[in-house]
Amino acid sequence: MQLNLTGHHVDITASMRAYVNEKLEKLERHFDHVTNVNVVLTVEKLKRRAEASVNVSKGQLFADATSDDMYAAIDALIDKLDRQIIKHKEKLTDHHRSDGGIKVQPS
């Protein structure tokens, strides 16, 4: 998984980068086919905003979260992405039988 972490009106510290990496490992545990993640951390007056675009196999996911604390915004963002990845994984899973379900007996 390739991670691109950028900041608007905020300096990305080493601890912030390590925190985002640690939280994104949770996503990889649920779904192995995460290829690229773009995370943007923004400070707007008194609000902290975290948004991410995740490229997965057969799709792209987007989420954003706003909070008074940057770490709380990152936590909310990861929770949203986690729910989306689980839903995406369920869509990819074939829930039908492999034998077709209905058998016709010859006369």
MDTraj code that builds the backbone (N, CA, C; nanometers):
import mdtraj as md
import numpy as np

residues = "MET GLN LEU ASN LEU THR GLY HIS HIS VAL ASP ILE THR ALA SER MET ARG ALA TYR VAL ASN GLU LYS LEU GLU LYS LEU GLU ARG HIS PHE ASP HIS VAL THR ASN VAL ASN VAL VAL LEU THR VAL GLU LYS LEU LYS ARG ARG ALA GLU ALA SER VAL ASN VAL SER LYS GLY GLN LEU PHE ALA ASP ALA THR SER ASP ASP MET TYR ALA ALA ILE ASP ALA LEU ILE ASP LYS LEU ASP ARG GLN ILE ILE LYS HIS LYS GLU LYS LEU THR ASP HIS HIS ARG SER ASP GLY GLY ILE LYS VAL GLN PRO SER".split()
xyz = np.array([
    [0.0851, -0.1176, 0.0000],
    [0.0000, 0.0000, 0.0000],
    [0.0890, 0.1231, 0.0000],
    [0.0605, 0.2130, -0.0932],
    [0.1338, 0.3380, -0.1022],
    [0.0528, 0.4472, -0.0336],
    [0.1171, 0.5245, 0.0533],
    [0.0506, 0.6297, 0.1284],
    [0.1058, 0.7645, 0.0871],
    [0.0159, 0.8564, 0.0487],
    [0.0522, 0.9947, 0.0213],
    [-0.0166, 1.0808, 0.1263],
    [0.0613, 1.1453, 0.2117],
    [0.0074, 1.2257, 0.3208],
    [0.0476, 1.3703, 0.2978],
    [-0.0515, 1.4587, 0.2833],
    [-0.0241, 1.6002, 0.2617],
    [-0.1000, 1.6832, 0.3632],
    [-0.0531, 1.8035, 0.3834],
    [-0.1172, 1.8920, 0.4785],
    [-0.1412, 2.0294, 0.4181],
    [-0.2577, 2.0859, 0.4441],
    [-0.2907, 2.2217, 0.4024],
    [-0.2987, 2.3072, 0.5276],
    [-0.2136, 2.4062, 0.5346],
    [-0.2053, 2.4973, 0.6483],
    [-0.1674, 2.4252, 0.7767],
    [-0.0984, 2.3128, 0.7640],
    [-0.0511, 2.2385, 0.8801],
    [0.0761, 2.1640, 0.8415],
    [0.1714, 2.1595, 0.9335],
    [0.2931, 2.0835, 0.9117],
    [0.2697, 1.9401, 0.9588],
    [0.3053, 1.8456, 0.8747],
    [0.2890, 1.7048, 0.9091],
    [0.4098, 1.6632, 0.9926],
    [0.3855, 1.6330, 1.1191],
    [0.4934, 1.5917, 1.2079],
    [0.5165, 1.4415, 1.1945],
    [0.6288, 1.3964, 1.2472],
    [0.6606, 1.2535, 1.2416],
    [0.5601, 1.1725, 1.3228],
    [0.5153, 1.2268, 1.4357],
    [0.4183, 1.1535, 1.5172],
    [0.2827, 1.1451, 1.4470],
    [0.2452, 1.2506, 1.3747],
    [0.1190, 1.2494, 1.3007],
    [0.1255, 1.1468, 1.1868],
    [0.2389, 1.1421, 1.1176],
    [0.2572, 1.0463, 1.0088],
    [0.2540, 0.9025, 1.0632],
    [0.3178, 0.8803, 1.1765],
    [0.3185, 0.7468, 1.2365],
    [0.1781, 0.7076, 1.2820],
    [0.1011, 0.8029, 1.3337],
    [-0.0351, 0.7756, 1.3785],
    [-0.1243, 0.7353, 1.2614],
    [-0.1126, 0.8060, 1.1494],
    [-0.1917, 0.7730, 1.0304],
    [-0.1516, 0.6356, 0.9768],
    [-0.0216, 0.6070, 0.9732],
    [0.0246, 0.4749, 0.9269],
    [-0.0296, 0.3631, 1.0153],
    [-0.0263, 0.3846, 1.1460],
    [-0.0755, 0.2838, 1.2399],
    [-0.2248, 0.2583, 1.2200],
    [-0.3014, 0.3642, 1.1994],
    [-0.4453, 0.3491, 1.1813],
    [-0.4797, 0.2850, 1.0472],
    [-0.4019, 0.3143, 0.9435],
    [-0.4299, 0.2571, 0.8113],
    [-0.3980, 0.1079, 0.8051],
    [-0.3151, 0.0581, 0.8962],
    [-0.2878, -0.0850, 0.9009],
    [-0.4155, -0.1627, 0.9328],
    [-0.5078, -0.0990, 1.0045],
    [-0.6361, -0.1613, 1.0365],
    [-0.7133, -0.1919, 0.9082],
    [-0.7048, -0.1009, 0.8105],
    [-0.7743, -0.1223, 0.6838],
    [-0.7151, -0.2402, 0.6075],
    [-0.5839, -0.2546, 0.6133],
    [-0.5191, -0.3654, 0.5422],
    [-0.5547, -0.5002, 0.6030],
    [-0.5860, -0.5033, 0.7321],
    [-0.6246, -0.6295, 0.7949],
    [-0.7599, -0.6768, 0.7436],
    [-0.8484, -0.5818, 0.7094],
    [-0.9810, -0.6193, 0.6611],
    [-0.9821, -0.6514, 0.5127],
    [-0.8960, -0.5855, 0.4349],
    [-0.8996, -0.6026, 0.2902],
    [-0.7578, -0.5883, 0.2361],
    [-0.7084, -0.6927, 0.1697],
    [-0.5691, -0.6956, 0.1253],
    [-0.5426, -0.6141, -0.0001],
    [-0.6452, -0.5818, -0.0768],
    [-0.6258, -0.5225, -0.2085],
    [-0.6327, -0.3699, -0.2072],
    [-0.5800, -0.3069, -0.1031],
    [-0.5700, -0.1607, -0.0980],
    [-0.4385, -0.1243, -0.1646],
    [-0.4448, -0.0459, -0.2736],
    [-0.3241, -0.0167, -0.3495],
    [-0.2658, 0.1205, -0.3180],
    [-0.3511, 0.2212, -0.3051],
    [-0.3022, 0.3583, -0.2896],
    [-0.3966, 0.4349, -0.1981],
    [-0.3394, 0.5144, -0.1072],
    [-0.4186, 0.5965, -0.0160],
    [-0.3646, 0.7386, -0.0202],
    [-0.4532, 0.8353, -0.0479],
    [-0.4176, 0.9767, -0.0437],
    [-0.4902, 1.0402, 0.0743],
    [-0.4143, 1.0905, 0.1716],
    [-0.4712, 1.1527, 0.2908],
    [-0.4328, 1.2999, 0.2913],
    [-0.5337, 1.3858, 0.3130],
    [-0.5106, 1.5299, 0.3205],
    [-0.5591, 1.5774, 0.4579],
    [-0.4692, 1.6399, 0.5320],
    [-0.5036, 1.6965, 0.6625],
    [-0.5063, 1.8482, 0.6485],
    [-0.6162, 1.9094, 0.6928],
    [-0.6376, 2.0524, 0.6727],
    [-0.6777, 2.1185, 0.8031],
    [-0.6287, 2.2400, 0.8232],
    [-0.6714, 2.3221, 0.9367],
    [-0.7469, 2.4417, 0.8803],
    [-0.8734, 2.4572, 0.9223],
    [-0.9574, 2.5698, 0.8808],
    [-1.0072, 2.6404, 1.0062],
    [-0.9497, 2.7516, 1.0382],
    [-0.9812, 2.8278, 1.1598],
    [-0.9747, 2.7366, 1.2817],
    [-1.0878, 2.7025, 1.3417],
    [-1.0864, 2.6198, 1.4623],
    [-1.1157, 2.4725, 1.4347],
    [-1.1396, 2.4371, 1.3099],
    [-1.1744, 2.2989, 1.2742],
    [-1.0548, 2.2286, 1.2111],
    [-1.0411, 2.1018, 1.2438],
    [-0.9408, 2.0152, 1.1816],
    [-1.0155, 1.9169, 1.0933],
    [-0.9658, 1.8998, 0.9699],
    [-1.0343, 1.8142, 0.8734],
    [-0.9356, 1.7117, 0.8184],
    [-0.9815, 1.5883, 0.8114],
    [-0.9031, 1.4801, 0.7515],
    [-0.9881, 1.4176, 0.6417],
    [-0.9309, 1.4025, 0.5247],
    [-1.0021, 1.3382, 0.4139],
    [-0.9071, 1.2411, 0.3455],
    [-0.9657, 1.1343, 0.2922],
    [-0.8834, 1.0313, 0.2297],
    [-0.9542, 0.9743, 0.1078],
    [-0.8741, 0.9411, 0.0094],
    [-0.9199, 0.8728, -0.1100],
    [-0.8414, 0.7415, -0.1173],
    [-0.9136, 0.6303, -0.1217],
    [-0.8512, 0.4985, -0.1168],
    [-0.8803, 0.4246, -0.2469],
    [-0.7745, 0.3826, -0.3139],
    [-0.7899, 0.3000, -0.4341],
    [-0.7836, 0.1542, -0.3932],
    [-0.8913, 0.0811, -0.4230],
    [-0.8979, -0.0624, -0.3953],
    [-0.9245, -0.1337, -0.5266],
    [-0.9124, -0.2649, -0.5234],
    [-0.9407, -0.3393, -0.6454],
    [-1.0881, -0.3211, -0.6819],
    [-1.1116, -0.2864, -0.8058],
    [-1.2462, -0.2653, -0.8611],
    [-1.3211, -0.1507, -0.7941],
    [-1.2508, -0.0448, -0.7542],
    [-1.3231, 0.0682, -0.6987],
    [-1.2347, 0.1713, -0.6317],
    [-1.2984, 0.2795, -0.5912],
    [-1.2315, 0.3856, -0.5186],
    [-1.3261, 0.4338, -0.4085],
    [-1.2721, 0.4546, -0.2894],
    [-1.3512, 0.4972, -0.1750],
    [-1.3044, 0.6349, -0.1297],
    [-1.3976, 0.7147, -0.0770],
    [-1.3647, 0.8479, -0.0272],
    [-1.4365, 0.8708, 0.1039],
    [-1.3675, 0.9350, 0.1979],
    [-1.4296, 0.9710, 0.3247],
    [-1.3619, 1.0961, 0.3783],
    [-1.4365, 1.1715, 0.4586],
    [-1.3779, 1.2864, 0.5269],
    [-1.4413, 1.3001, 0.6646],
    [-1.3675, 1.3657, 0.7538],
    [-1.4158, 1.3847, 0.8903],
    [-1.3622, 1.5181, 0.9425],
    [-1.4422, 1.5829, 1.0258],
    [-1.4057, 1.7121, 1.0834],
    [-1.4204, 1.7047, 1.2342],
    [-1.3255, 1.7656, 1.3047],
    [-1.3297, 1.7663, 1.4502],
    [-1.2484, 1.8858, 1.5009],
    [-1.2535, 1.9066, 1.6332],
    [-1.1725, 2.0121, 1.6935],
    [-1.0281, 1.9676, 1.7129],
    [-1.0059, 1.8365, 1.7144],
    [-0.8735, 1.7792, 1.7343],
    [-0.8358, 1.6988, 1.6103],
    [-0.7117, 1.7132, 1.5638],
    [-0.6690, 1.6443, 1.4422],
    [-0.6699, 1.4928, 1.4603],
    [-0.6278, 1.4449, 1.5757],
    [-0.6244, 1.3010, 1.5990],
    [-0.7659, 1.2423, 1.6052],
    [-0.8605, 1.3161, 1.6596],
    [-1.0000, 1.2710, 1.6616],
    [-1.0562, 1.2670, 1.5197],
    [-1.0180, 1.3643, 1.4364],
    [-1.0625, 1.3650, 1.2967],
    [-1.0055, 1.2446, 1.2216],
    [-0.8802, 1.2097, 1.2496],
    [-0.8178, 1.0938, 1.1854],
    [-0.8886, 0.9656, 1.2293],
    [-0.9210, 0.9556, 1.3585],
    [-0.9929, 0.8374, 1.4085],
    [-1.1280, 0.8222, 1.3411],
    [-1.2031, 0.9325, 1.3302],
    [-1.3346, 0.9270, 1.2659],
    [-1.3212, 0.8897, 1.1183],
    [-1.2198, 0.9417, 1.0528],
    [-1.1939, 0.9099, 0.9122],
    [-1.1673, 0.7606, 0.8941],
    [-1.0844, 0.7034, 0.9780],
    [-1.0502, 0.5615, 0.9675],
    [-1.1729, 0.4752, 0.9936],
    [-1.2573, 0.5159, 1.0887],
    [-1.3800, 0.4403, 1.1156],
    [-1.4719, 0.4394, 0.9934],
    [-1.4850, 0.5540, 0.9275],
    [-1.5695, 0.5620, 0.8075],
    [-1.5124, 0.4753, 0.6956],
    [-1.3812, 0.4829, 0.6755],
    [-1.3184, 0.4032, 0.5699],
    [-1.3287, 0.2539, 0.5994],
    [-1.3184, 0.2181, 0.7273],
    [-1.3291, 0.0783, 0.7656],
    [-1.4666, 0.0228, 0.7302],
    [-1.5716, 0.0977, 0.7592],
    [-1.7067, 0.0534, 0.7239],
    [-1.7227, 0.0415, 0.5728],
    [-1.6669, 0.1374, 0.4983],
    [-1.6787, 0.1332, 0.3526],
    [-1.6036, 0.0146, 0.2934],
    [-1.4866, -0.0162, 0.3479],
    [-1.4076, -0.1283, 0.2957],
    [-1.4779, -0.2601, 0.3231],
    [-1.5368, -0.2743, 0.4411],
    [-1.6102, -0.3979, 0.4716],
    [-1.7289, -0.4130, 0.3766],
    [-1.7997, -0.3030, 0.3494],
    [-1.9126, -0.3067, 0.2565],
    [-1.8652, -0.3406, 0.1148],
    [-1.7527, -0.2830, 0.0722],
    [-1.6974, -0.3110, -0.0603],
    [-1.6560, -0.4579, -0.0722],
    [-1.5987, -0.5110, 0.0338],
    [-1.5564, -0.6507, 0.0331],
    [-1.6773, -0.7434, 0.0222],
    [-1.7867, -0.7096, 0.0889],
    [-1.9089, -0.7891, 0.0799],
    [-1.9662, -0.7868, -0.0610],
    [-1.9568, -0.6735, -0.1292],
    [-2.0072, -0.6647, -0.2664],
    [-1.9270, -0.7532, -0.3612],
    [-1.7980, -0.7668, -0.3352],
    [-1.7135, -0.8475, -0.4223],
    [-1.7340, -0.9968, -0.4005],
    [-1.7815, -1.0356, -0.2830],
    [-1.8002, -1.1765, -0.2506],
    [-1.9238, -1.2294, -0.3205],
    [-1.9100, -1.3433, -0.3872],
    [-2.0224, -1.4065, -0.4550],
    [-2.0969, -1.4918, -0.3536],
    [-2.2223, -1.4591, -0.3274],
    [-2.3015, -1.5298, -0.2280],
    [-2.3895, -1.6393, -0.2895],
    [-2.3753, -1.6658, -0.4177],
    [-2.4581, -1.7649, -0.4855],
    [-2.3883, -1.9002, -0.4856],
    [-2.4677, -2.0035, -0.5003],
    [-2.4107, -2.1362, -0.5087],
    [-2.3368, -2.1531, -0.6396],
    [-2.2393, -2.2395, -0.6377],
    [-2.1625, -2.2617, -0.7609],
    [-2.2293, -2.3615, -0.8547],
    [-2.3237, -2.4431, -0.8037],
    [-2.3860, -2.5437, -0.8887],
    [-2.5121, -2.4944, -0.9590],
    [-2.5499, -2.3724, -0.9403],
    [-2.6661, -2.3181, -1.0095],
    [-2.7928, -2.3215, -0.9271],
    [-2.8005, -2.4033, -0.8250],
    [-2.9158, -2.4022, -0.7352],
    [-3.0300, -2.4938, -0.7745],
    [-3.0740, -2.4934, -0.8996],
    [-3.1912, -2.5730, -0.9420],
    [-3.1397, -2.6877, -1.0283],
    [-3.1851, -2.8074, -0.9922],
    [-3.1462, -2.9247, -1.0700],
    [-3.2691, -2.9802, -1.1426],
    [-3.2527, -3.0125, -1.2669],
    [-3.3612, -3.0672, -1.3483],
    [-3.3317, -3.2143, -1.3692],
    [-3.4305, -3.2981, -1.3376],
    [-3.4137, -3.4409, -1.3559],
    [-3.4628, -3.4797, -1.4954],
    [-3.3870, -3.5609, -1.5672],
    [-3.4307, -3.6037, -1.7013],
    [-3.5504, -3.6984, -1.6921],
    [-3.6415, -3.6940, -1.7920],
    [-3.7607, -3.7783, -1.7929],
    [-3.7363, -3.9113, -1.8582],
])
top = md.Topology()
chain = top.add_chain()
for i, resn in enumerate(residues, 1):
    res = top.add_residue(resn, chain, resSeq=i)
    for name in ("N", "CA", "C"):
        top.add_atom(name, md.element.get_by_symbol(name[0]), res)
traj = md.Trajectory(xyz[None], top)
